[in-house]
Amino acid sequence: MVVLCWLRRDLRLTDQAALYHALSSGHAVVPVFVFDTDILGDLEDKADRRVQFIHNTLEHLQRQLEAMGSTLHVFHGTPEAAFAYFIQQYPVAAVYANHDYEPYGRRRDEAVKLQLSEAGITFHTFKDQVIFEKDEVVKDNGEPYTVFTPYSRKWKSKLEDFYLKAYSVEKYSHNFFQQPPIPVPSMKEIGFLPVAGDFPPPETETTLLRHYHQTRDFPAVEGTSRLGVHLRFGTISIRALAKQAWQLNEIYLNELIWREFYQMILWHFPEVVHQSFRKEYDAIRWRNNPVEFEKWCSGQTGYPIVDAGMRELNATGYMHNRVRMIVASFLTKHLLIDWRWGEAYFAQKLLDYDLAANNGGWQWAAGSGCDAVPYFRVFNPTLQTQKFDKDLQYVRKWVPEIDGLTYPAPIVVHEDARKRALEVYGKALKK
């Protein structure tokens, strides 16, 4: 008998909870991955950087497993079809995986659990992508927090070495099932085009983390870790990164706690995917002008810091965190376009797209989320530029025509747009 370790948001062979438990179970372990057509089918761009990142990572894992006489078994199709196939190919005793907190992942896992149960196979899942999950950090009365600061205080008060201890997968690596290599399907075979270009490395310099609080707000500076994509797909361990942050920089640790705060919110309030966390904000009469939305998407608003951010996103799949707040505020407040439009566009483009963080960030900017910026706070793009890119290094990199005749005039006047936003928000929230 063998057990399967189903890799998802945990694409590494070190310090990985499900893999550790599978390898220490006493059975030989077959690592499997499913290129899920239920997810891939929704991706319109067939030159998707995220799929390429996953593919590169799987090939890296395959080389590591081959060196140990084992292999990764990759299936392209639905999860149900994948496990119907796997249990035909192997005498499977159990399947091991790590928890998924997103609504689709929860439904998928329930369906697979039932499918496996009907075949007499157990399905075990574990906490891996967060330090604290579900009900581990809640108010004294057992209710979930909806404000970040008290949540973060409780989070930090619970933190101890036990939660940061690595899973010693290497100790049991001799238990990988021995079989010839099974080729990873090519990008073409799964319906995608190869994407050229490098990805951020899966580690960050100690010096950068030490100075993170001083550099993180300036988009022209290499002052952020760029580890979002690695946290998203689990190519690094959250335990190792949190331990590093705990030792070096509390502000960076706070960013990791924000990530878990939004994961917790999504777990307890899955309706936030489609609804405002603060229900009264769904009464806002959005303008939703498609022409203005297209100008925002393409970086042609006439506001250089906004346009630079959108062009960076379109070209690289990345946008600096400070600029993410500026462009989100601009879309929801200046243009009065529904935050769901912006959230969906980021979902298409961001290399480090994470449903919980993306939804949380957009609802924060729109004022509709938990612990969100007040609706009457409207970022002034010009002042934000003066404060965080005063020499226009970042802006000129992405908007080189800023001083030329071809650069468009602003599509709205800041003061007029701010006044309009306050009126529209105020009217909706007084009902």
C-alpha positions in Angstrom: 0.0 0.0 0.0 1.0 3.6 -0.6 -0.2 7.0 0.4 -0.6 10.0 -1.8 0.6 13.5 -0.8 -1.5 15.9 -2.8 0.5 19.1 -3.3 -1.4 22.3 -3.8 -0.3 25.6 -2.1 2.7 23.9 -0.6 5.1 23.2 -3.5 8.2 22.2 -1.6 9.8 19.1 -0.2 11.1 20.7 3.1 9.2 21.8 6.2 5.8 20.8 4.8 3.2 19.5 7.1 1.2 17.0 4.9 4.4 15.6 3.4 5.9 15.1 6.8 2.9 13.2 8.1 2.6 11.2 4.9 6.3 10.1 5.0 6.2 9.3 8.7 3.0 7.2 8.3 4.9 4.0 7.6 3.7 3.8 4.0 5.7 4.7 0.8 4.6 8.1 -0.5 3.7 9.2 -4.0 3.6 13.0 -4.3 0.9 14.1 -6.8 -0.2 17.4 -8.3 -3.4 18.2 -10.2 -3.5 20.9 -12.9 -7.1 21.5 -12.0 -9.2 22.3 -15.1 -11.9 23.8 -12.9 -9.4 26.5 -12.1 -7.4 26.7 -15.3 -10.6 26.9 -17.4 -11.3 30.4 -15.8 -7.9 31.8 -16.9 -8.5 33.8 -20.1 -4.8 34.6 -20.7 -3.1 31.4 -22.0 0.3 33.0 -21.4 -0.3 33.1 -17.6 2.8 33.8 -15.5 1.3 31.9 -12.5 0.9 28.7 -14.5 4.4 29.1 -15.7 5.7 29.6 -12.2 3.8 26.5 -11.0 5.2 24.5 -14.0 8.8 25.6 -13.3 8.3 24.7 -9.7 6.9 21.2 -10.5 9.9 20.5 -12.8 12.2 21.6 -10.0 10.5 19.2 -7.6 10.6 16.5 -10.2 14.4 16.8 -10.4 14.7 16.6 -6.6 12.5 13.5 -6.4 14.3 11.8 -9.3 17.5 12.2 -7.4 15.9 10.1 -4.7 14.7 7.4 -7.1 11.1 8.7 -6.9 8.9 10.9 -9.0 6.1 13.5 -9.0 2.9 12.3 -10.6 1.1 15.2 -12.3 -2.5 14.9 -13.6 -4.3 17.4 -15.9 -8.1 17.4 -15.3 -10.6 17.7 -12.6 -9.7 16.6 -9.0 -12.4 13.9 -9.2 -10.9 12.5 -12.4 -7.4 12.7 -11.0 -8.2 10.6 -7.9 -10.3 8.1 -9.9 -7.1 7.7 -12.0 -4.6 7.6 -9.1 -6.5 4.9 -7.2 -6.5 2.8 -10.3 -2.7 3.2 -10.7 -1.7 2.7 -7.0 -2.9 0.6 -4.0 -3.8 3.8 -2.1 -4.4 3.6 1.7 -4.8 7.3 2.3 -4.4 10.8 0.9 -2.6 13.6 2.7 -3.0 17.3 2.0 -2.8 20.7 3.7 -5.8 22.8 4.5 -7.3 25.2 2.0 -9.3 28.1 3.3 -10.9 29.4 0.1 -14.5 28.6 -0.7 -13.7 26.7 -3.9 -10.9 24.7 -2.1 -13.2 23.8 0.7 -15.9 22.5 -1.7 -13.3 20.6 -3.7 -11.8 18.9 -0.7 -15.3 17.9 0.6 -16.0 16.3 -2.8 -12.7 14.5 -2.9 -13.0 13.3 0.7 -16.4 11.8 -0.1 -15.1 10.2 -3.3 -12.1 8.6 -1.4 -14.3 7.5 1.4 -16.5 5.6 -1.0 -13.4 3.8 -2.1 -12.4 3.0 1.5 -9.5 5.6 1.5 -9.0 8.1 4.3 -8.3 11.8 3.6 -6.1 13.6 6.1 -5.5 17.4 6.1 -3.2 19.6 8.1 -2.3 23.3 8.8 0.6 24.4 6.8 0.3 27.8 5.0 -0.4 29.9 8.1 0.9 30.0 11.6 -2.6 30.3 13.1 -5.8 29.3 11.4 -9.6 29.1 11.8 -10.4 29.5 15.5 -6.8 29.6 16.8 -6.8 33.4 17.2 -10.3 34.6 18.3 -11.7 36.9 21.0 -12.1 35.6 24.5 -15.8 34.9 23.8 -14.9 32.7 20.8 -16.0 35.2 18.2 -13.6 36.0 15.3 -11.8 39.3 15.3 -12.9 41.9 12.7 -10.3 44.6 13.6 -6.6 44.0 12.9 -4.9 45.5 15.9 -6.5 43.4 18.6 -6.1 40.4 16.4 -2.4 41.0 15.9 -1.9 41.5 19.6 -3.5 38.1 20.4 -1.6 36.6 17.5 1.7 37.8 18.9 0.8 36.8 22.4 0.3 33.2 21.3 3.5 33.0 19.2 6.2 30.7 20.6 8.9 28.5 19.2 6.5 25.5 19.0 4.5 27.2 16.2 7.7 28.0 14.2 9.3 24.6 14.4 10.1 23.1 11.1 8.7 19.7 10.0 11.8 17.5 9.5 10.7 16.0 6.2 14.3 15.0 5.4 14.3 12.6 8.2 11.8 10.4 6.3 12.8 11.0 2.7 13.8 7.4 2.3 10.0 6.6 2.3 9.3 8.2 -1.1 7.8 5.5 -3.4 10.5 4.2 -5.7 9.5 4.3 -9.4 10.7 5.6 -12.8 10.2 9.3 -13.5 6.8 10.3 -14.9 7.2 13.4 -17.1 5.5 16.6 -16.1 3.0 17.6 -18.8 4.3 20.5 -20.9 2.7 23.9 -20.8 1.3 23.1 -24.3 -0.2 19.9 -23.1 -2.2 21.7 -20.4 -3.4 24.3 -22.8 -1.0 27.2 -22.1 1.8 29.0 -23.8 5.3 29.1 -22.3 6.1 32.5 -20.7 9.7 33.8 -20.7 11.2 35.8 -17.9 12.6 35.4 -14.4 10.7 35.1 -11.1 11.7 36.6 -7.8 14.0 34.3 -5.8 12.5 32.3 -2.9 14.6 34.1 -0.2 15.2 37.6 0.9 18.3 39.3 2.3 18.5 39.8 6.0 19.6 43.4 5.4 16.3 44.1 3.5 14.2 42.7 6.3 16.1 44.7 8.9 15.4 47.9 7.0 11.9 47.0 5.7 10.1 49.6 7.8 12.3 52.3 6.3 12.1 51.2 2.6 8.7 49.5 2.1 6.7 52.6 1.0 9.0 53.8 -1.8 8.3 52.0 -5.1 11.5 53.1 -6.8 13.5 51.3 -4.1 14.1 47.5 -3.9 12.6 47.7 -0.4 10.1 44.9 -0.3 10.7 41.1 -0.1 8.8 40.1 -3.3 8.0 36.9 -1.6 4.3 37.1 -2.2 4.3 34.5 -5.1 6.3 32.1 -2.9 3.9 32.4 0.0 1.0 32.0 -2.4 2.2 28.7 -3.9 4.1 27.5 -0.8 7.6 27.4 -2.4 8.8 28.8 1.0 7.8 27.9 4.5 5.7 30.4 6.4 7.3 29.1 9.6 10.8 29.9 8.4 9.8 33.3 7.2 7.8 34.2 10.3 10.7 33.1 12.5 13.0 35.4 10.5 10.6 38.3 10.7 10.1 37.7 14.5 13.8 38.1 15.0 14.5 41.0 12.6 11.5 43.3 12.0 8.1 43.6 13.7 6.7 45.7 10.8 7.4 42.9 8.4 5.9 40.4 10.8 2.8 42.6 10.9 2.5 42.1 7.1 2.5 38.4 7.6 -0.1 38.8 10.3 -2.3 40.9 7.9 -2.1 37.9 5.5 -3.4 35.6 8.2 -6.0 38.1 9.3 -7.5 38.1 5.8 -7.3 34.3 5.6 -9.2 34.1 8.9 -11.8 36.6 7.7 -12.3 34.5 4.5 -12.7 31.4 6.6 -15.4 32.9 8.9 -17.1 35.1 6.4 -16.8 33.5 2.9 -19.5 35.8 1.6 -16.9 38.6 1.4 -15.9 37.1 -2.0 -19.0 38.6 -3.6 -20.4 41.0 -0.9 -19.1 43.9 1.1 -18.0 42.9 4.5 -19.9 45.9 5.8 -23.3 45.2 4.1 -24.3 48.8 4.0 -21.6 49.5 1.4 -23.5 47.4 -1.1 -26.0 50.3 -1.3 -23.4 52.5 -3.0 -24.5 53.6 -6.5 -21.3 52.9 -8.4 -20.8 54.8 -11.7 -19.0 51.8 -13.3 -18.1 53.7 -16.5 -16.5 51.1 -18.8 -14.4 53.7 -20.7 -12.9 55.0 -17.5 -12.3 51.5 -16.3 -10.4 50.6 -19.4 -8.2 53.8 -19.0 -7.5 52.7 -15.5 -6.6 49.1 -16.6 -4.3 50.3 -19.3 -2.6 53.1 -17.3 -4.0 56.1 -19.2 -5.8 58.0 -16.4 -3.6 61.1 -16.6 -2.4 60.5 -13.0 1.2 59.3 -13.3 1.5 57.3 -10.1 -1.7 55.5 -10.9 -0.7 54.8 -14.5 2.8 53.7 -13.5 1.3 51.1 -11.1 -1.1 49.7 -13.7 1.6 49.5 -16.4 3.9 47.8 -14.0 1.2 45.3 -13.2 0.4 44.7 -16.9 4.0 44.2 -17.8 5.3 42.2 -14.9 2.4 40.7 -12.8 3.7 42.7 -9.9 2.7 46.0 -8.3 4.3 47.7 -5.3 2.2 47.5 -2.2 2.0 51.3 -1.6 0.9 51.8 -5.2 -1.7 49.0 -4.9 -3.4 51.2 -2.3 -3.2 54.3 -4.5 -4.7 52.7 -7.6 -7.4 50.9 -5.6 -8.4 54.1 -3.9 -8.4 55.9 -7.3 -10.7 53.3 -8.9 -13.2 53.2 -6.1 -13.2 56.8 -4.9 -12.1 59.0 -7.9 -13.9 56.9 -10.5 -16.6 55.4 -8.3 -16.1 52.0 -9.9 -17.1 48.9 -7.9 -14.2 47.4 -6.0 -15.2 44.0 -7.4 -14.2 45.2 -10.9 -10.7 46.1 -9.6 -10.4 42.9 -7.5 -11.2 40.8 -10.6 -8.7 42.7 -12.7 -6.0 42.1 -10.1 -7.0 38.5 -9.9 -6.3 38.2 -13.7 -2.9 39.9 -13.5 -1.2 39.5 -10.2 1.5 36.9 -10.0 1.1 36.7 -6.2 -2.7 36.8 -6.4 -4.3 35.4 -3.3 -8.0 35.6 -2.9 -8.1 36.4 0.8 -5.4 39.2 0.6 -6.7 40.6 -2.6 -10.3 40.8 -1.5 -9.2 42.2 1.9 -7.0 44.8 0.3 -9.7 46.0 -2.2 -12.4 46.1 0.5 -10.0 48.1 2.7 -9.4 50.6 0.0 -13.1 50.9 -0.8 -14.0 51.3 2.9 -16.3 48.3 2.8 -14.1 45.8 4.5 -13.3 44.9 8.1 -11.0 47.5 9.7 -11.1 49.4 6.5 -9.9 52.9 5.7 -12.8 55.4 6.4 -14.9 56.2 3.3 -14.1 59.9 3.6 -10.3 59.2 3.3 -9.5 59.6 -0.4 -5.9 59.3 -1.4 -4.6 62.3 -3.3 -2.4 60.8 -6.0 -0.3 63.9 -6.4 0.5 64.1 -2.7 1.2 60.4 -2.6 3.7 60.9 -5.4 5.4 63.8 -3.6 5.7 61.7 -0.5 6.8 58.4 -1.9 8.3 59.1 -5.3 9.3 62.8 -5.1 12.0 62.4 -7.7 9.6 60.5 -10.1 12.1 57.6 -10.5 9.3 55.1 -10.4 6.9 57.2 -12.4 9.4 57.9 -15.2 10.3 54.2 -15.5 6.7 53.3 -16.4 5.4 56.5 -17.8 8.3 57.9 -19.9 6.1 60.2 -21.9 4.9 62.1 -18.7 6.3 65.4 -19.9 5.3 64.9 -23.6 2.3 66.0 -25.5 1.1 62.4 -25.9 0.4 61.9 -22.2 -3.3 62.2 -21.5 -4.9 64.9 -19.4 -6.4 63.7 -16.0 -9.7 61.9 -16.6 -11.1 63.5 -13.4 -10.1 66.5 -11.2 -9.1 65.3 -7.8 -11.1 67.8 -5.7 -14.2 67.3 -7.9 -13.9 63.5 -7.7 -13.3 63.6 -4.0 -16.4 65.7 -3.4 -18.5 63.4 -5.6 -17.2 60.3 -3.8 -18.1 61.8 -0.4 -21.6 62.6 -1.6 -22.3 59.2 -3.2 -20.8 57.3 -0.2 -22.6 59.5 2.3 -25.9 59.1 0.6 -25.7 55.3 0.5 -24.5 55.0 4.1 -27.2 57.3 5.6 -30.0 54.9 4.5 
